[in-house]
Amino acid sequence: MSNAPVYDIDPATFWADPYPDLARMRAQTPVCFVPQLGATLITRRDDIFVNEKNVDVFSSDQPQGLMTVLMGQNMMRKDGDDHMHERRAIFPTVSPKTVKNVWKAQFEAATARALDRLAGQDRADLVKDFAMEVSAEALKSITGLTNMDWREMDRVSQGMIDGCSNYAGDPAVTAHCDDCTASIDRHISERMGALRSDPDLSLIAVQTQAGLDEAQMRANVKLAISGGQNEPRDAIAGAAWALLTHPQWLRAARAGDISWLQVFEEYARWISPIGMSPRRIARDHDLNGIALKAEDRLFFMFGSGNRDETVFARPDIFDPSQDIAPAISFGAGPHFCAGAWASRCLIAEVALPMLFERFTDIALVGDAPFGGWAFRGPLSVPVRLR
């Protein structure tokens, strides 16, 4: 174990609001060991930005990591040539050109259907009644799992996310995660024949066409679902909440004084949907005088780096006009989120502008509780629709 200073947390408090603890870590112990998480945390933005690229030490290859054990060794848990080979294989699915020419129209159609169902209702929860469906329908298109109901897509995604952050080792959480991965495998099996005979640009099809073996294809589809449902869902509902609680920025977005992309990217900095990325220490390493030991577990705390007081002018304030070029919301190294273009399109070009165009006087009607530190988002966003 490393000799990093020990910082204790209350897990329930940290889940409800990690930002006070993260601010104290940045100020007092920017590299620290948290016994309750069994990991060393790096909390300052520049330390994360530099060290995430050093894959010889901070390795994504984690044979005993929860994601690998529960979902298979996907490309996110590989480094170097192995990672780049699979990243190139999936690029036709997630390229800016494919997003623009193929997926955007499908995103718009799914979002319009969700809004049509909300029309006529007086009240709704933007998480469960809008963002969940919009995100899941987009993911169905991208993965090729058009045979999966959007509610099941959300269920299996959340189940895997819960499993991959189950550092307390709750057996019920693990069992539920196993049930969710089994459901994905069944749905993949149902689609494989059709996508082999009539391939499209979906994730299943392009990986098969690229010659990836079936086990690898399945692991990468599970990765896409674990990272492609709850984060866009939470960002859509969360960014809408941010605008409704900061009406000056909603007026600015509607007037074109700021872009919807600025809204989304500032929200992703302020409330990072992906708050952490784990690594395995591959060999003994000295980091700023702290001795990291081989096989230690380490977390890059993106949610903390995105609120670093030494980097951002207004780190704790939602301000889409501020300079957030240094933000690391999608990562900073070779594992930069492959779905970034799809996320920007879905959220900034489709979901947010269509929501606020359809409901011109939408308003909050209650509190919007948030939760999570590894993955963070609103649990509900109750609104009046009009």
ROZA-803200 format. One record per residue (C-alpha): residue number from 1; x, y, z. Coordinates in Angstrom, 2 decimals, always signed. Each point is the difference from the previous one (the first is absolute). Layout:
! residues N
+-----+---------+---------+---------+
: num :      xx :      yy :      zz :
+-----+---------+---------+---------+
: NUM :       X :       Y :       Z :
...
+-----+---------+---------+---------+
***
This chain:
! residues 386
+-----+---------+---------+---------+
: num :      xx :      yy :      zz :
+-----+---------+---------+---------+
:   1 :   +0.00 :   +0.00 :   +0.00 :
:   2 :   +1.18 :   +3.56 :   -0.70 :
:   3 :   +1.18 :   +2.38 :   +2.70 :
:   4 :   -2.52 :   +2.64 :   -1.10 :
:   5 :   -1.64 :   +2.00 :   +2.79 :
:   6 :   -3.19 :   -1.66 :   +1.23 :
:   7 :   -3.27 :   +1.85 :   -0.49 :
:   8 :   -3.13 :   -1.52 :   +1.54 :
:   9 :   -3.45 :   +0.52 :   -1.45 :
:  10 :   -3.51 :   -0.87 :   +1.04 :
:  11 :   -1.19 :   -2.02 :   -3.03 :
:  12 :   -3.63 :   +1.12 :   +0.26 :
:  13 :   +0.96 :   +3.67 :   +0.25 :
:  14 :   +2.51 :   -0.36 :   -2.83 :
:  15 :   -2.66 :   -1.59 :   -2.22 :
:  16 :   -2.49 :   +2.77 :   +0.78 :
:  17 :   +2.48 :   +2.85 :   -0.60 :
:  18 :   +3.69 :   -0.76 :   -0.61 :
:  19 :   +1.04 :   +3.58 :   -0.76 :
:  20 :   +0.83 :   +1.24 :   +3.53 :
:  21 :   +2.27 :   -2.99 :   +0.60 :
:  22 :   +1.59 :   +0.32 :   -3.43 :
:  23 :   +0.72 :   +3.69 :   +0.61 :
:  24 :   +1.74 :   -0.86 :   +3.28 :
:  25 :   +2.01 :   -2.72 :   -1.75 :
:  26 :   +1.15 :   +2.40 :   -2.72 :
:  27 :   +1.05 :   +2.55 :   +2.62 :
:  28 :   +1.56 :   -2.29 :   +2.60 :
:  29 :   +0.73 :   -3.46 :   -1.44 :
:  30 :   -0.25 :   +0.14 :   -3.81 :
:  31 :   +1.24 :   -3.60 :   -0.20 :
:  32 :   -1.51 :   -1.97 :   +2.85 :
:  33 :   -1.04 :   -3.49 :   +1.03 :
:  34 :   -3.69 :   -0.43 :   +0.88 :
:  35 :   -0.44 :   -3.19 :   +2.07 :
:  36 :   -3.75 :   -0.11 :   -0.58 :
:  37 :   +0.63 :   -0.28 :   -3.76 :
:  38 :   +3.17 :   -2.08 :   +0.23 :
:  39 :   +1.68 :   +2.32 :   -2.48 :
:  40 :   +2.44 :   +2.87 :   -0.41 :
:  41 :   -1.71 :   +3.08 :   -1.47 :
:  42 :   +1.54 :   +2.65 :   -2.26 :
:  43 :   -2.14 :   +3.11 :   +0.27 :
:  44 :   +1.70 :   +2.95 :   -1.72 :
:  45 :   -0.70 :   +0.63 :   -3.67 :
:  46 :   +3.57 :   +0.39 :   -1.23 :
:  47 :   +1.18 :   -3.15 :   +1.83 :
:  48 :   -2.82 :   -1.96 :   -1.64 :
:  49 :   +0.65 :   +1.51 :   -3.42 :
:  50 :   +3.70 :   -0.92 :   +0.05 :
:  51 :   -0.15 :   -3.39 :   +1.69 :
:  52 :   -2.96 :   -1.45 :   -1.91 :
:  53 :   +2.26 :   -0.08 :   -3.05 :
:  54 :   +2.68 :   -2.01 :   +1.83 :
:  55 :   -1.50 :   -3.42 :   -0.68 :
:  56 :   +3.24 :   -1.81 :   +0.86 :
:  57 :   -0.71 :   +0.84 :   +3.64 :
:  58 :   -3.71 :   +0.82 :   +0.12 :
:  59 :   -1.33 :   -3.01 :   -1.85 :
:  60 :   -3.54 :   -0.56 :   -1.20 :
:  61 :   +0.70 :   -3.74 :   -0.12 :
:  62 :   -1.67 :   -1.18 :   +3.20 :
:  63 :   -0.51 :   -3.79 :   -0.08 :
:  64 :   -1.56 :   -0.01 :   +3.45 :
:  65 :   -1.92 :   +3.27 :   -0.44 :
:  66 :   -3.75 :   -0.04 :   +0.42 :
:  67 :   -0.70 :   +0.98 :   -3.61 :
:  68 :   +2.20 :   -2.77 :   -1.42 :
:  69 :   -1.36 :   -2.65 :   +2.35 :
:  70 :   -3.64 :   +0.93 :   -0.56 :
:  71 :   -0.04 :   +1.05 :   -3.67 :
:  72 :   +3.06 :   -1.51 :   -1.66 :
:  73 :   +3.20 :   +1.77 :   -1.02 :
:  74 :   -1.26 :   +2.76 :   -2.26 :
:  75 :   +2.17 :   +2.51 :   -1.84 :
:  76 :   -0.19 :   +2.46 :   +2.91 :
:  77 :   +1.96 :   -2.52 :   +2.07 :
:  78 :   +2.84 :   -0.24 :   -2.51 :
:  79 :   +2.94 :   +2.23 :   -0.81 :
:  80 :   +2.34 :   +0.61 :   -2.93 :
:  81 :   -0.44 :   -1.86 :   -3.28 :
:  82 :   -2.73 :   -2.30 :   +1.35 :
:  83 :   -2.11 :   +2.99 :   +0.96 :
:  84 :   +0.63 :   +1.90 :   -3.23 :
:  85 :   -0.82 :   -3.06 :   -2.14 :
:  86 :   -3.48 :   -0.22 :   +1.49 :
:  87 :   -0.47 :   +3.75 :   +0.05 :
:  88 :   +0.66 :   +0.10 :   -3.74 :
:  89 :   -2.41 :   -2.90 :   -0.49 :
:  90 :   -2.91 :   +1.88 :   +1.59 :
:  91 :   +0.81 :   +3.39 :   -1.56 :
:  92 :   -2.45 :   -0.39 :   -2.93 :
:  93 :   -2.83 :   -0.12 :   +2.57 :
:  94 :   +0.98 :   +3.07 :   +2.02 :
:  95 :   +1.77 :   +2.22 :   -2.53 :
:  96 :   -1.19 :   +3.62 :   -0.36 :
:  97 :   -1.10 :   -0.81 :   -3.56 :
:  98 :   -2.15 :   -2.96 :   +1.08 :
:  99 :   -1.49 :   +1.97 :   +2.87 :
: 100 :   -0.94 :   +2.84 :   -2.35 :
: 101 :   -1.22 :   -2.05 :   -2.96 :
: 102 :   -1.54 :   -3.04 :   +1.69 :
: 103 :   -0.70 :   +0.29 :   +3.70 :
: 104 :   -1.15 :   +3.62 :   +0.31 :
: 105 :   -3.22 :   -0.59 :   -1.96 :
: 106 :   -0.76 :   -3.02 :   +2.17 :
: 107 :   +0.71 :   +2.03 :   +3.15 :
: 108 :   -2.44 :   +2.67 :   -1.20 :
: 109 :   -2.72 :   -2.51 :   -0.80 :
: 110 :   +0.28 :   -1.71 :   +3.40 :
: 111 :   +0.04 :   +3.34 :   +1.83 :
: 112 :   -3.08 :   +1.18 :   -1.89 :
: 113 :   -1.84 :   -3.20 :   +0.99 :
: 114 :   +0.89 :   +0.53 :   +3.65 :
: 115 :   -1.15 :   +3.63 :   -0.12 :
: 116 :   -3.23 :   -0.98 :   -1.74 :
: 117 :   -0.78 :   -2.36 :   +2.87 :
: 118 :   +0.60 :   +2.79 :   +2.50 :
: 119 :   -2.26 :   +2.45 :   -1.86 :
: 120 :   -3.25 :   +0.38 :   +1.85 :
: 121 :   +1.47 :   -1.02 :   +3.35 :
: 122 :   +0.07 :   +2.59 :   +2.74 :
: 123 :   +3.04 :   -1.34 :   +1.80 :
: 124 :   +2.93 :   -2.31 :   -0.65 :
: 125 :   +3.34 :   -1.18 :   +1.33 :
: 126 :   +2.66 :   +0.93 :   -2.53 :
: 127 :   +2.14 :   -2.95 :   +1.06 :
: 128 :   -2.52 :   -2.84 :   -0.25 :
: 129 :   -2.46 :   +1.51 :   -2.49 :
: 130 :   +2.38 :   +1.59 :   -2.50 :
: 131 :   +3.78 :   -0.36 :   +0.33 :
: 132 :   -0.08 :   -3.71 :   +0.78 :
: 133 :   -1.94 :   -0.81 :   -3.16 :
: 134 :   +1.90 :   +2.39 :   -2.27 :
: 135 :   +3.38 :   -1.32 :   +1.11 :
: 136 :   -1.05 :   -3.65 :   -0.21 :
: 137 :   -1.53 :   +0.33 :   -3.47 :
: 138 :   +3.22 :   +1.62 :   -1.23 :
: 139 :   +2.02 :   -2.83 :   +1.48 :
: 140 :   -2.24 :   -2.61 :   -1.62 :
: 141 :   +0.82 :   +1.49 :   -3.39 :
: 142 :   +3.72 :   +0.30 :   +0.60 :
: 143 :   +0.48 :   -3.50 :   +1.44 :
: 144 :   -2.36 :   -1.72 :   -2.44 :
: 145 :   -2.18 :   -1.33 :   +2.83 :
: 146 :   -3.23 :   +1.28 :   -1.51 :
: 147 :   -1.73 :   -3.09 :   +1.43 :
: 148 :   +0.46 :   +1.25 :   +3.57 :
: 149 :   -2.68 :   +2.13 :   +1.66 :
: 150 :   +1.35 :   +3.35 :   +1.10 :
: 151 :   -1.00 :   -0.72 :   +3.61 :
: 152 :   +2.08 :   -3.18 :   -0.07 :
: 153 :   +2.91 :   +1.93 :   -1.48 :
: 154 :   -0.09 :   +2.36 :   +2.96 :
: 155 :   -0.35 :   -2.87 :   +2.47 :
: 156 :   +2.97 :   -1.97 :   -1.28 :
: 157 :   +2.17 :   +3.11 :   -0.26 :
: 158 :   -0.72 :   +1.01 :   +3.58 :
: 159 :   +0.53 :   -3.56 :   +1.19 :
: 160 :   +3.47 :   -0.10 :   -1.55 :
: 161 :   +0.87 :   +3.44 :   +1.34 :
: 162 :   -1.04 :   -1.09 :   +3.49 :
: 163 :   +2.02 :   -3.18 :   -0.38 :
: 164 :   +3.12 :   +1.81 :   -1.18 :
: 165 :   -0.12 :   +2.40 :   +2.95 :
: 166 :   -0.84 :   -2.72 :   +2.57 :
: 167 :   +3.22 :   +0.46 :   +1.95 :
: 168 :   -1.77 :   -1.12 :   +3.17 :
: 169 :   -0.52 :   -3.43 :   -1.59 :
: 170 :   -3.77 :   -0.25 :   +0.53 :
: 171 :   -0.94 :   -3.45 :   -1.44 :
: 172 :   -3.51 :   +1.16 :   -0.93 :
: 173 :   +1.45 :   +2.77 :   -2.17 :
: 174 :   +2.31 :   -2.50 :   -1.70 :
: 175 :   -2.87 :   -2.42 :   -0.64 :
: 176 :   -2.09 :   +2.75 :   -1.54 :
: 177 :   +2.90 :   +1.04 :   -2.22 :
: 178 :   +0.38 :   -3.61 :   -1.17 :
: 179 :   -3.70 :   -0.07 :   -0.90 :
: 180 :   +0.42 :   +3.20 :   -2.01 :
: 181 :   +3.02 :   -1.25 :   -1.98 :
: 182 :   -1.89 :   -3.24 :   -0.75 :
: 183 :   -2.87 :   +2.06 :   -1.41 :
: 184 :   +2.39 :   +1.90 :   -2.27 :
: 185 :   +1.52 :   -3.25 :   -1.24 :
: 186 :   -3.46 :   -1.37 :   -0.86 :
: 187 :   -0.90 :   +3.13 :   -1.93 :
: 188 :   +3.34 :   -0.04 :   -1.87 :
: 189 :   -0.54 :   -3.62 :   -0.99 :
: 190 :   -3.42 :   +0.87 :   -1.40 :
: 191 :   +1.49 :   +2.72 :   -2.22 :
: 192 :   +3.23 :   -1.57 :   -1.20 :
: 193 :   -1.46 :   -1.92 :   -2.94 :
: 194 :   -1.77 :   +2.99 :   -1.53 :
: 195 :   +2.99 :   +2.30 :   +0.48 :
: 196 :   +2.36 :   -2.50 :   -1.60 :
: 197 :   -2.18 :   -0.43 :   -3.08 :
: 198 :   -0.93 :   +3.68 :   -0.28 :
: 199 :   +2.66 :   +2.02 :   +1.86 :
: 200 :   -0.51 :   +3.63 :   +0.91 :
: 201 :   +2.11 :   +2.48 :   +1.97 :
: 202 :   -1.05 :   -1.29 :   +3.41 :
: 203 :   +2.57 :   -1.10 :   +2.55 :
: 204 :   -0.82 :   -3.69 :   -0.34 :
: 205 :   +0.27 :   +0.12 :   -3.79 :
: 206 :   +3.21 :   +2.02 :   -0.36 :
: 207 :   +1.88 :   -2.11 :   +2.53 :
: 208 :   -1.10 :   -3.18 :   -1.72 :
: 209 :   +1.02 :   +1.41 :   -3.39 :
: 210 :   +3.37 :   +1.02 :   +1.45 :
: 211 :   +0.69 :   -3.58 :   +1.06 :
: 212 :   -0.15 :   +0.40 :   +3.78 :
: 213 :   -0.87 :   -3.27 :   +1.68 :
: 214 :   -3.45 :   -0.39 :   +1.48 :
: 215 :   +1.07 :   +0.19 :   +3.63 :
: 216 :   +1.80 :   +3.29 :   -0.64 :
: 217 :   -2.96 :   +1.40 :   -1.93 :
: 218 :   -2.34 :   -0.87 :   +2.86 :
: 219 :   +2.29 :   +1.56 :   +2.60 :
: 220 :   +0.19 :   +3.25 :   -1.98 :
: 221 :   -3.76 :   +0.15 :   -0.45 :
: 222 :   -0.38 :   -0.34 :   +3.77 :
: 223 :   +2.54 :   +2.78 :   +0.42 :
: 224 :   -2.00 :   +2.24 :   -2.33 :
: 225 :   -3.19 :   -0.70 :   +1.94 :
: 226 :   +1.62 :   +0.57 :   +3.39 :
: 227 :   +1.43 :   +3.32 :   -1.16 :
: 228 :   -2.53 :   +1.04 :   -2.60 :
: 229 :   -3.28 :   -0.01 :   +1.90 :
: 230 :   +0.25 :   +1.44 :   +3.48 :
: 231 :   +2.46 :   +2.78 :   -0.83 :
: 232 :   -2.05 :   +1.54 :   -2.88 :
: 233 :   -3.19 :   -0.63 :   +1.99 :
: 234 :   +1.41 :   +1.82 :   +3.00 :
: 235 :   +1.51 :   +2.78 :   -2.11 :
: 236 :   -3.27 :   +0.67 :   -1.86 :
: 237 :   -2.08 :   +0.19 :   +3.17 :
: 238 :   +2.76 :   +1.69 :   +1.99 :
: 239 :   +0.74 :   +2.68 :   -2.59 :
: 240 :   -3.73 :   +0.72 :   -0.28 :
: 241 :   -0.13 :   +0.39 :   +3.78 :
: 242 :   +3.04 :   +2.29 :   -0.10 :
: 243 :   -1.73 :   +2.26 :   -2.51 :
: 244 :   -3.26 :   +0.02 :   +1.95 :
: 245 :   +1.86 :   +1.00 :   +3.16 :
: 246 :   +2.05 :   +2.60 :   -1.89 :
: 247 :   -2.65 :   +1.72 :   -2.15 :
: 248 :   +2.44 :   +2.61 :   -1.27 :
: 249 :   +1.89 :   -2.73 :   -1.85 :
: 250 :   -3.19 :   -1.54 :   -1.34 :
: 251 :   -0.95 :   +3.38 :   -1.43 :
: 252 :   +3.49 :   +0.35 :   -1.48 :
: 253 :   -0.16 :   -3.44 :   -1.62 :
: 254 :   -3.43 :   +0.64 :   -1.48 :
: 255 :   +1.18 :   +3.36 :   -1.34 :
: 256 :   +3.13 :   -1.52 :   -1.53 :
: 257 :   +2.33 :   +2.02 :   +2.23 :
: 258 :   +1.56 :   -3.26 :   +1.14 :
: 259 :   -0.17 :   -3.33 :   -1.77 :
: 260 :   -1.68 :   -3.15 :   +1.24 :
: 261 :   +3.43 :   -1.63 :   -0.29 :
: 262 :   +1.39 :   +2.53 :   +2.48 :
: 263 :   -2.85 :   -0.91 :   +2.35 :
: 264 :   +0.71 :   -3.71 :   -0.25 :
: 265 :   +3.78 :   +0.23 :   +0.31 :
: 266 :   -0.20 :   +2.38 :   +2.98 :
: 267 :   -2.48 :   -2.31 :   +1.70 :
: 268 :   +2.31 :   -2.98 :   -0.66 :
: 269 :   +2.82 :   +1.93 :   +1.65 :
: 270 :   -2.07 :   +1.21 :   +2.94 :
: 271 :   -1.81 :   -3.28 :   +0.78 :
: 272 :   +2.20 :   -2.59 :   -1.69 :
: 273 :   -2.23 :   -2.94 :   -1.00 :
: 274 :   +3.18 :   -2.11 :   -0.06 :
: 275 :   +1.68 :   +1.00 :   +3.23 :
: 276 :   +2.77 :   -2.59 :   +0.16 :
: 277 :   +2.09 :   -2.39 :   -2.07 :
: 278 :   +1.89 :   -2.87 :   +1.68 :
: 279 :   +3.54 :   -1.14 :   -0.74 :
: 280 :   +2.38 :   -2.76 :   +1.15 :
: 281 :   +3.52 :   +1.03 :   +0.98 :
: 282 :   +2.08 :   -2.18 :   -2.32 :
: 283 :   +3.34 :   +0.59 :   +1.73 :
: 284 :   +1.41 :   +1.85 :   +2.99 :
: 285 :   -0.05 :   +3.71 :   -0.69 :
: 286 :   +0.82 :   +3.24 :   +1.79 :
: 287 :   -2.68 :   +2.66 :   -0.46 :
: 288 :   +0.83 :   +3.37 :   +1.51 :
: 289 :   +1.84 :   -1.74 :   +2.86 :
: 290 :   -2.70 :   -2.61 :   +0.56 :
: 291 :   +1.06 :   -3.60 :   -0.55 :
: 292 :   -2.64 :   -1.86 :   -2.00 :
: 293 :   +0.38 :   -3.76 :   +0.14 :
: 294 :   -0.58 :   -2.49 :   -2.81 :
: 295 :   -3.56 :   -1.38 :   -0.03 :
: 296 :   -1.38 :   +2.92 :   +2.02 :
: 297 :   -3.43 :   +1.21 :   -1.07 :
: 298 :   -0.16 :   +3.67 :   -1.02 :
: 299 :   -2.85 :   +2.28 :   -1.03 :
: 300 :   +0.32 :   +3.01 :   -2.29 :
: 301 :   -2.68 :   +2.30 :   +1.45 :
: 302 :   -1.31 :   +1.84 :   -3.08 :
: 303 :   -2.80 :   +1.62 :   +2.02 :
: 304 :   +2.60 :   +1.54 :   +2.30 :
: 305 :   +2.35 :   +1.08 :   -2.78 :
: 306 :   -2.90 :   +1.78 :   -1.71 :
: 307 :   -0.45 :   +2.18 :   +3.10 :
: 308 :   +3.68 :   +0.75 :   +0.56 :
: 309 :   +0.24 :   +3.55 :   +1.37 :
: 310 :   +3.41 :   +0.51 :   -1.56 :
: 311 :   -1.33 :   -0.67 :   -3.49 :
: 312 :   -3.56 :   +1.32 :   -0.27 :
: 313 :   -1.12 :   +3.54 :   +0.77 :
: 314 :   -3.34 :   -1.02 :   +1.52 :
: 315 :   +0.42 :   -3.68 :   +0.79 :
: 316 :   -3.09 :   -0.47 :   +2.17 :
: 317 :   -2.33 :   +2.16 :   -2.10 :
: 318 :   -2.02 :   -1.01 :   -3.08 :
: 319 :   +1.12 :   +2.61 :   -2.53 :
: 320 :   -0.12 :   -1.06 :   -3.67 :
: 321 :   +1.82 :   +3.18 :   -1.03 :
: 322 :   +3.21 :   -0.81 :   +1.85 :
: 323 :   +3.08 :   -1.57 :   -1.58 :
: 324 :   -0.10 :   -3.74 :   +0.63 :
: 325 :   +2.54 :   -1.09 :   -2.61 :
: 326 :   +2.05 :   -1.83 :   +2.68 :
: 327 :   -2.99 :   -2.15 :   +1.06 :
: 328 :   +0.56 :   -3.76 :   +0.08 :
: 329 :   -3.64 :   -1.09 :   -0.12 :
: 330 :   +0.69 :   -2.56 :   -2.75 :
: 331 :   +3.43 :   -1.01 :   +1.29 :
: 332 :   +3.41 :   +1.30 :   -0.92 :
: 333 :   +2.10 :   -2.83 :   -1.41 :
: 334 :   -0.19 :   -2.86 :   -2.48 :
: 335 :   -3.29 :   -1.10 :   +1.58 :
: 336 :   -1.75 :   +3.26 :   -0.90 :
: 337 :   -3.68 :   -0.92 :   -0.29 :
: 338 :   -0.67 :   -1.52 :   -3.43 :
: 339 :   -3.65 :   +1.00 :   +0.27 :
: 340 :   +0.70 :   +3.71 :   +0.52 :
: 341 :   -1.28 :   +1.07 :   -3.44 :
: 342 :   -3.20 :   -2.01 :   +0.40 :
: 343 :   -0.57 :   +1.45 :   +3.47 :
: 344 :   +0.51 :   +3.58 :   -1.17 :
: 345 :   -2.41 :   -0.53 :   -2.88 :
: 346 :   -2.69 :   -1.74 :   +2.05 :
: 347 :   +0.06 :   +2.46 :   +2.87 :
: 348 :   +1.04 :   +3.35 :   -1.48 :
: 349 :   -1.47 :   -0.26 :   -3.51 :
: 350 :   -3.12 :   -2.03 :   +0.69 :
: 351 :   -1.32 :   -0.66 :   +3.52 :
: 352 :   +0.48 :   +3.38 :   +1.69 :
: 353 :   -1.08 :   +2.30 :   -2.85 :
: 354 :   -2.99 :   -2.21 :   -0.88 :
: 355 :   -1.15 :   -0.17 :   +3.63 :
: 356 :   +0.10 :   +3.73 :   +0.55 :
: 357 :   -1.50 :   +0.74 :   -3.40 :
: 358 :   -2.98 :   -2.28 :   +0.65 :
: 359 :   -0.68 :   +1.21 :   +3.55 :
: 360 :   +0.55 :   +3.73 :   +0.04 :
: 361 :   -1.10 :   +0.55 :   +3.61 :
: 362 :   +1.33 :   -3.17 :   +1.61 :
: 363 :   +0.74 :   +0.49 :   +3.71 :
: 364 :   +1.30 :   -1.98 :   +2.96 :
: 365 :   -2.61 :   -1.08 :   +2.55 :
: 366 :   +2.22 :   -1.51 :   +2.68 :
: 367 :   +3.50 :   -0.88 :   +1.07 :
: 368 :   +2.30 :   -2.00 :   -2.27 :
: 369 :   +2.12 :   -2.29 :   +2.17 :
: 370 :   +3.39 :   -1.09 :   -1.36 :
: 371 :   +2.11 :   -3.01 :   +0.89 :
: 372 :   +3.27 :   -1.74 :   -0.80 :
: 373 :   +3.71 :   +0.75 :   -0.18 :
: 374 :   +1.36 :   -2.55 :   -2.51 :
: 375 :   -3.03 :   +0.75 :   -2.17 :
: 376 :   -2.12 :   +3.00 :   +1.00 :
: 377 :   -3.38 :   +1.28 :   -1.08 :
: 378 :   -3.48 :   +1.04 :   +1.05 :
: 379 :   -2.28 :   -2.67 :   +1.44 :
: 380 :   -3.07 :   +1.96 :   -1.12 :
: 381 :   -0.77 :   +3.40 :   -1.53 :
: 382 :   -3.70 :   +0.76 :   +0.57 :
: 383 :   -1.42 :   +2.59 :   -2.38 :
: 384 :   -3.25 :   +1.59 :   -1.10 :
: 385 :   -0.42 :   -0.20 :   -3.77 :
: 386 :   -1.49 :   +2.90 :   -1.89 :
+-----+---------+---------+---------+
***
